[in-house]
Amino acid sequence: MKIMIVTDAWEPQVNGVVRTLTQTRLELSRMGHQVHLLTPLEFRTIPCPTYPEIRLSLFPKRGVAARIESVAPDALHIATEGPLGMAARAYALRHGLPFTTAYHTRFPEYIRARIGLPLSWTYRFLRWFHGPAVAVMVPTRLVKQDLEAFGFPAAQVVLWSRGVDLDLFKPGPLLPHEEKPPVFLCVGRVSIEKNVEAFLKLDLPGTKWVAGTGPLLDDLKKRYPAARFTGVLDQPTLASLYNAADVFVFPSRTDTFGLVLLEAMACGCPVAAYPVTGPIDVLGGSDAGVMDENLRQACLSALNIPRERARAHAEKFSWRASTQTFLSHLKPIPAAPEPSGTAGPDIPRAW
């Protein structure tokens, strides 16, 4: 099957959306499907205001239409609500093509945190954008409940969980360091919605590490000189960082899932987090981490969790299972009718 995935989030961005789509494409290819990605790399772009790492495609309507027509996909998935997603949505509606969408990121909460825009305004936009989709894929049950509470039809919102590369993220060599133990690690975008400062403010023994980049990085470096900021790391180095840490701290209250939770646990690093969407769904009722509104207490309690327990919980998640779920939600695009007088056998598209 030829699958086209349209995404405004792509390399060189480093985030959960890009990681999810990268792994999904890899698994789909392994399963024998042709995957065509439509990304900002094919268009002239400008940096997103306040988020220069995110590139916004300029006037992509014609380019998006040409790519969809050249590929003639058997299924169309629109992963993001940006300029490319908008253009693909418009094309699909204009030509009567069924499509699926995904809700990866809590944009309403992020926008409210940054500029104070009411949640109702951005959720109204999301209902409009995703409304025509055959299915809206979300990572957790709590996110599904949230969208339903803001007016999404329950039957339209479907679950698409995530996975972790257990061969890459596994117990192994530690990143060499001379930091005072215990080491508490936070990985993610250094921005207001990730709530990194809540971690940096904690009164904890040992050392704090922050891996990632973002608009608040320079400011937090100046205000928290005792913390170690590593910047963005490649995945093998990141795995060694997880192995060197004693506790992985996840201070975000707005993530829809949190792939880094699985990566940390796959390396045997127990988790400390708030009891919110993301950690609740990933940790569930397991004892691979500690969730507490008192994040400091969660960090200290997580020090007592055996690393083998964290790894065992991560092994319940796989990208193959995640991709099979994604595939099951896709809607096949009906084949175009043959010109009059040339119709051949009625052969359905390969699925």
MARTI-198074 format. One record per residue (C-alpha): residue number from 0; residue in three letters; x negated, y negated, z. Coordinates in nm, 2 decimals. Example, Ala and Ser with C-alpha at 12.3 -4.5 7.8 and 13.67 -1.06 7.14 Angstrom:
REM MARTI-198074
    k    r      c1      c2      c3
    0  ALA   -1.23    0.45    0.78
    1  SER   -1.37    0.11    0.71
//
This chain:
REM MARTI-198074
    k    r      c1      c2      c3
    0  MET    0.00    0.00    0.00
    1  LYS   -0.12   -0.35   -0.08
    2  ILE   -0.07   -0.57    0.23
    3  MET   -0.13   -0.95    0.23
    4  ILE   -0.20   -1.12    0.56
    5  VAL   -0.19   -1.50    0.57
    6  THR   -0.37   -1.66    0.85
    7  ASP   -0.48   -2.01    0.94
    8  ALA   -0.71   -1.86    1.21
    9  TRP   -1.03   -1.70    1.07
   10  GLU   -1.40   -1.69    1.09
   11  PRO   -1.61   -1.87    1.20
   12  GLN   -1.36   -1.92    1.47
   13  VAL   -1.41   -1.68    1.77
   14  ASN   -1.08   -1.60    1.94
   15  GLY   -0.82   -1.33    2.00
   16  VAL   -0.63   -1.39    1.68
   17  VAL   -0.93   -1.35    1.46
   18  ARG   -1.05   -1.05    1.66
   19  THR   -0.70   -0.89    1.63
   20  LEU   -0.68   -0.95    1.25
   21  THR   -1.03   -0.83    1.19
   22  GLN   -0.97   -0.50    1.37
   23  THR   -0.63   -0.45    1.22
   24  ARG   -0.77   -0.50    0.87
   25  LEU   -1.05   -0.25    0.94
   26  GLU   -0.80    0.01    1.07
   27  LEU   -0.56   -0.04    0.78
   28  SER   -0.85    0.01    0.53
   29  ARG   -0.95    0.33    0.71
   30  MET   -0.59    0.45    0.67
   31  GLY   -0.61    0.40    0.30
   32  HIS   -0.43    0.07    0.26
   33  GLN   -0.55   -0.23    0.05
   34  VAL   -0.57   -0.55    0.27
   35  HIS   -0.58   -0.89    0.11
   36  LEU   -0.65   -1.18    0.36
   37  LEU   -0.55   -1.53    0.27
   38  THR   -0.76   -1.76    0.49
   39  PRO   -0.88   -2.12    0.51
   40  LEU   -1.21   -2.01    0.36
   41  GLU   -1.04   -2.04    0.02
   42  PHE   -0.93   -2.40    0.06
   43  ARG   -1.06   -2.74    0.13
   44  THR   -1.02   -2.80    0.50
   45  ILE   -1.05   -3.07    0.76
   46  PRO   -1.12   -3.02    1.14
   47  CYS   -0.81   -3.00    1.36
   48  PRO   -0.79   -3.31    1.59
   49  THR   -0.94   -3.23    1.93
   50  TYR   -1.02   -2.88    1.81
   51  PRO   -1.29   -2.92    1.54
   52  GLU   -1.37   -2.55    1.53
   53  ILE   -1.02   -2.49    1.38
   54  ARG   -1.00   -2.59    1.01
   55  LEU   -0.67   -2.70    0.86
   56  SER   -0.62   -2.63    0.49
   57  LEU   -0.53   -2.93    0.28
   58  PHE   -0.24   -2.91    0.02
   59  PRO   -0.25   -2.53    0.00
   60  LYS    0.09   -2.48   -0.17
   61  ARG   -0.03   -2.40   -0.52
   62  GLY   -0.33   -2.20   -0.41
   63  VAL   -0.11   -1.99   -0.18
   64  ALA    0.14   -1.92   -0.45
   65  ALA   -0.13   -1.83   -0.70
   66  ARG   -0.29   -1.58   -0.46
   67  ILE    0.04   -1.41   -0.37
   68  GLU    0.13   -1.38   -0.73
   69  SER   -0.21   -1.24   -0.83
   70  VAL   -0.20   -0.98   -0.55
   71  ALA    0.17   -0.89   -0.59
   72  PRO    0.16   -0.73   -0.24
   73  ASP    0.39   -0.45   -0.12
   74  ALA    0.42   -0.63    0.21
   75  LEU    0.36   -0.98    0.33
   76  HIS    0.27   -1.07    0.69
   77  ILE    0.23   -1.44    0.80
   78  ALA    0.01   -1.44    1.11
   79  THR    0.01   -1.81    1.20
   80  GLU    0.23   -2.12    1.19
   81  GLY   -0.03   -2.35    1.03
   82  PRO   -0.06   -2.50    0.68
   83  LEU   -0.12   -2.16    0.51
   84  GLY    0.16   -2.00    0.71
   85  MET    0.40   -2.28    0.62
   86  ALA    0.31   -2.25    0.25
   87  ALA    0.34   -1.87    0.24
   88  ARG    0.68   -1.90    0.43
   89  ALA    0.81   -2.15    0.17
   90  TYR    0.69   -1.93   -0.12
   91  ALA    0.86   -1.62    0.03
   92  LEU    1.19   -1.79    0.08
   93  ARG    1.18   -1.95   -0.26
   94  HIS    1.13   -1.61   -0.42
   95  GLY    1.34   -1.40   -0.19
   96  LEU    1.05   -1.20   -0.05
   97  PRO    1.09   -1.03    0.29
   98  PHE    0.81   -1.10    0.54
   99  THR    0.70   -1.05    0.89
  100  THR    0.54   -1.30    1.13
  101  ALA    0.35   -1.28    1.46
  102  TYR    0.34   -1.50    1.77
  103  HIS   -0.02   -1.48    1.89
  104  THR   -0.06   -1.80    2.09
  105  ARG    0.14   -2.00    2.33
  106  PHE    0.13   -2.32    2.13
  107  PRO    0.43   -2.49    2.32
  108  GLU    0.24   -2.45    2.65
  109  TYR   -0.09   -2.56    2.50
  110  ILE    0.06   -2.87    2.34
  111  ARG    0.24   -2.96    2.66
  112  ALA   -0.09   -2.92    2.86
  113  ARG   -0.27   -3.15    2.61
  114  ILE   -0.02   -3.42    2.52
  115  GLY    0.28   -3.36    2.74
  116  LEU    0.52   -3.27    2.45
  117  PRO    0.83   -3.10    2.60
  118  LEU    0.85   -2.72    2.55
  119  SER    1.20   -2.74    2.40
  120  TRP    1.06   -2.94    2.10
  121  THR    0.79   -2.70    2.00
  122  TYR    1.01   -2.39    2.07
  123  ARG    1.27   -2.55    1.83
  124  PHE    1.00   -2.56    1.56
  125  LEU    0.90   -2.20    1.63
  126  ARG    1.26   -2.08    1.60
  127  TRP    1.28   -2.26    1.26
  128  PHE    0.95   -2.12    1.14
  129  HIS    1.00   -1.76    1.25
  130  GLY    1.38   -1.75    1.19
  131  PRO    1.37   -1.61    0.84
  132  ALA    1.12   -1.33    0.93
  133  VAL    1.24   -0.97    0.93
  134  ALA    1.04   -0.92    1.25
  135  VAL    0.84   -1.14    1.48
  136  MET    0.56   -0.94    1.64
  137  VAL    0.45   -1.02    1.99
  138  PRO    0.18   -0.86    2.21
  139  THR    0.37   -0.79    2.54
  140  ARG    0.72   -0.74    2.68
  141  LEU    0.69   -1.06    2.89
  142  VAL    0.62   -1.27    2.57
  143  LYS    0.92   -1.10    2.41
  144  GLN    1.13   -1.20    2.71
  145  ASP    1.00   -1.56    2.69
  146  LEU    1.09   -1.60    2.32
  147  GLU    1.44   -1.45    2.38
  148  ALA    1.49   -1.70    2.66
  149  PHE    1.42   -1.98    2.41
  150  GLY    1.67   -1.85    2.16
  151  PHE    1.50   -1.59    1.95
  152  PRO    1.73   -1.29    1.87
  153  ALA    1.63   -0.99    2.08
  154  ALA    1.65   -0.75    1.77
  155  GLN    1.40   -0.97    1.58
  156  VAL    1.12   -0.98    1.83
  157  VAL    0.92   -0.66    1.83
  158  LEU    0.62   -0.53    2.02
  159  TRP    0.28   -0.51    1.87
  160  SER    0.02   -0.43    2.14
  161  ARG   -0.36   -0.47    2.11
  162  GLY   -0.66   -0.25    2.13
  163  VAL   -1.03   -0.25    2.22
  164  ASP   -1.34   -0.11    2.04
  165  LEU   -1.44    0.16    2.29
  166  ASP   -1.75    0.24    2.10
  167  LEU   -1.88   -0.12    2.11
  168  PHE   -1.75   -0.22    2.45
  169  LYS   -1.87    0.05    2.69
  170  PRO   -2.09    0.10    3.00
  171  GLY   -2.44    0.04    2.88
  172  PRO   -2.75   -0.19    2.91
  173  LEU   -2.72   -0.50    3.12
  174  LEU   -2.80   -0.85    2.99
  175  PRO   -3.13   -0.92    3.17
  176  HIS   -3.10   -1.20    3.43
  177  GLU   -3.23   -1.31    3.76
  178  GLU   -2.91   -1.46    3.89
  179  LYS   -2.80   -1.42    4.25
  180  PRO   -2.54   -1.14    4.28
  181  PRO   -2.25   -1.09    4.27
  182  VAL   -2.19   -1.22    3.92
  183  PHE   -1.84   -1.35    3.83
  184  LEU   -1.79   -1.39    3.46
  185  CYS   -1.53   -1.58    3.25
  186  VAL   -1.51   -1.54    2.87
  187  GLY   -1.30   -1.75    2.64
  188  ARG   -1.24   -2.09    2.48
  189  VAL   -1.36   -2.37    2.71
  190  SER   -1.04   -2.58    2.68
  191  ILE   -0.77   -2.70    2.91
  192  GLU   -0.52   -2.43    2.83
  193  LYS   -0.77   -2.16    2.93
  194  ASN   -0.79   -2.31    3.28
  195  VAL   -1.16   -2.25    3.31
  196  GLU   -1.21   -2.52    3.57
  197  ALA   -0.99   -2.32    3.81
  198  PHE   -1.26   -2.05    3.80
  199  LEU   -1.54   -2.30    3.84
  200  LYS   -1.38   -2.46    4.14
  201  LEU   -1.36   -2.14    4.34
  202  ASP   -1.58   -2.10    4.65
  203  LEU   -1.74   -1.77    4.56
  204  PRO   -2.07   -1.60    4.66
  205  GLY   -2.33   -1.53    4.40
  206  THR   -2.32   -1.68    4.05
  207  LYS   -2.06   -1.79    3.79
  208  TRP   -2.11   -1.73    3.42
  209  VAL   -1.90   -1.88    3.14
  210  ALA   -1.92   -1.75    2.79
  211  GLY   -1.76   -1.94    2.50
  212  THR   -1.74   -2.29    2.36
  213  GLY   -1.47   -2.55    2.33
  214  PRO   -1.38   -2.92    2.38
  215  LEU   -1.45   -2.92    2.75
  216  LEU   -1.78   -2.75    2.74
  217  ASP   -2.01   -3.05    2.77
  218  ASP   -1.80   -3.21    3.05
  219  LEU   -1.79   -2.89    3.26
  220  LYS   -2.16   -2.83    3.21
  221  LYS   -2.23   -3.17    3.37
  222  ARG   -1.98   -3.13    3.66
  223  TYR   -2.07   -2.77    3.74
  224  PRO   -2.45   -2.75    3.70
  225  ALA   -2.48   -2.44    3.92
  226  ALA   -2.28   -2.23    3.67
  227  ARG   -2.45   -2.06    3.37
  228  PHE   -2.29   -2.14    3.03
  229  THR   -2.40   -1.90    2.76
  230  GLY   -2.21   -2.03    2.46
  231  VAL   -2.07   -1.80    2.20
  232  LEU   -2.23   -1.45    2.19
  233  ASP   -2.23   -1.18    1.93
  234  GLN   -2.03   -0.87    2.03
  235  PRO   -2.32   -0.64    2.14
  236  THR   -2.47   -0.92    2.35
  237  LEU   -2.12   -0.99    2.50
  238  ALA   -2.09   -0.62    2.59
  239  SER   -2.42   -0.64    2.78
  240  LEU   -2.29   -0.95    2.95
  241  TYR   -1.98   -0.76    3.07
  242  ASN   -2.20   -0.48    3.19
  243  ALA   -2.41   -0.73    3.39
  244  ALA   -2.11   -0.89    3.56
  245  ASP   -1.96   -0.76    3.88
  246  VAL   -1.61   -0.91    3.82
  247  PHE   -1.44   -1.05    3.51
  248  VAL   -1.23   -1.36    3.61
  249  PHE   -0.94   -1.45    3.38
  250  PRO   -0.80   -1.79    3.50
  251  SER   -0.57   -1.85    3.21
  252  ARG   -0.20   -1.88    3.28
  253  THR   -0.09   -1.92    2.91
  254  ASP   -0.24   -1.63    2.71
  255  THR    0.00   -1.40    2.54
  256  PHE   -0.23   -1.10    2.59
  257  GLY   -0.60   -1.15    2.66
  258  LEU   -0.82   -0.92    2.46
  259  VAL   -1.12   -1.01    2.68
  260  LEU   -0.95   -0.83    2.96
  261  LEU   -0.97   -0.50    2.77
  262  GLU   -1.33   -0.57    2.66
  263  ALA   -1.44   -0.63    3.02
  264  MET   -1.27   -0.32    3.16
  265  ALA   -1.40   -0.11    2.87
  266  CYS   -1.75   -0.20    2.99
  267  GLY   -1.65   -0.10    3.34
  268  CYS   -1.61   -0.46    3.47
  269  PRO   -1.30   -0.49    3.70
  270  VAL   -1.06   -0.79    3.65
  271  ALA   -0.94   -1.07    3.88
  272  ALA   -0.65   -1.28    3.74
  273  TYR   -0.33   -1.46    3.82
  274  PRO   -0.01   -1.25    3.81
  275  VAL    0.11   -1.40    3.48
  276  THR    0.18   -1.29    3.12
  277  GLY   -0.12   -1.11    2.98
  278  PRO   -0.28   -0.97    3.29
  279  ILE    0.06   -0.83    3.41
  280  ASP    0.10   -0.64    3.08
  281  VAL   -0.26   -0.54    3.03
  282  LEU   -0.32   -0.43    3.39
  283  GLY    0.03   -0.31    3.45
  284  GLY    0.05   -0.10    3.77
  285  SER   -0.31    0.01    3.74
  286  ASP   -0.58   -0.04    4.00
  287  ALA   -0.84   -0.16    3.74
  288  GLY   -0.81   -0.52    3.86
  289  VAL   -0.65   -0.75    4.11
  290  MET   -0.38   -1.01    4.04
  291  ASP   -0.32   -1.27    4.30
  292  GLU   -0.20   -1.64    4.31
  293  ASN   -0.50   -1.68    4.53
  294  LEU   -0.76   -1.63    4.26
  295  ARG   -1.05   -1.64    4.50
  296  GLN   -0.91   -1.35    4.70
  297  ALA   -0.85   -1.16    4.37
  298  CYS   -1.22   -1.21    4.28
  299  LEU   -1.34   -1.09    4.62
  300  SER   -1.11   -0.79    4.63
  301  ALA   -1.21   -0.69    4.27
  302  LEU   -1.56   -0.64    4.39
  303  ASN   -1.45   -0.32    4.56
  304  ILE   -1.31   -0.16    4.24
  305  PRO   -1.53    0.12    4.10
  306  ARG   -1.64    0.05    3.75
  307  GLU   -1.53    0.40    3.63
  308  ARG   -1.17    0.30    3.72
  309  ALA   -1.18   -0.01    3.50
  310  ARG   -1.32    0.19    3.21
  311  ALA   -1.06    0.47    3.24
  312  HIS   -0.78    0.21    3.22
  313  ALA   -0.92    0.05    2.90
  314  GLU   -0.94    0.39    2.74
  315  LYS   -0.56    0.39    2.72
  316  PHE   -0.57    0.12    2.45
  317  SER   -0.69    0.18    2.09
  318  TRP   -0.69   -0.02    1.77
  319  ARG   -0.56    0.27    1.57
  320  ALA   -0.24    0.29    1.78
  321  SER   -0.21   -0.09    1.76
  322  THR   -0.24   -0.08    1.38
  323  GLN    0.01    0.20    1.34
  324  THR    0.26   -0.01    1.53
  325  PHE    0.18   -0.31    1.31
  326  LEU    0.23   -0.10    1.00
  327  SER    0.57    0.03    1.12
  328  HIS    0.71   -0.33    1.15
  329  LEU    0.62   -0.43    0.79
  330  LYS    0.90   -0.47    0.54
  331  PRO    0.84   -0.35    0.19
  332  ILE    0.89   -0.60   -0.09
  333  PRO    1.12   -0.46   -0.36
  334  ALA    0.95   -0.40   -0.69
  335  ALA    1.04   -0.65   -0.96
  336  PRO    1.29   -0.51   -1.21
  337  GLU    1.15   -0.39   -1.55
  338  PRO    1.24   -0.60   -1.85
  339  SER    1.56   -0.49   -2.03
  340  GLY    1.51   -0.19   -2.25
  341  THR    1.17   -0.09   -2.09
  342  ALA    1.28    0.06   -1.77
  343  GLY    1.10    0.37   -1.67
  344  PRO    1.16    0.63   -1.40
  345  ASP    1.28    0.48   -1.07
  346  ILE    0.96    0.51   -0.87
  347  PRO    0.94    0.33   -0.53
  348  ARG    0.64    0.14   -0.43
  349  ALA    0.38    0.34   -0.23
  350  TRP    0.42    0.30    0.14
//
